[in-house]
């Protein structure tokens, strides 16, 4: 049962992420922004 819930949550999360940025270019921009935020936090 736990495995089914984990798979369902992963699928829901994946659909949300992929619908938020419709293209691979959009995904790349999102990853870049995330990297910049992590880098900013690390430099503080």
Secondary structure, DSSP 8 states (H G I E B T S, - for coil): -HHHHHHHHHHHHHHHHHHHS-SHHHHHHHHHHHHHHHHHHHH-
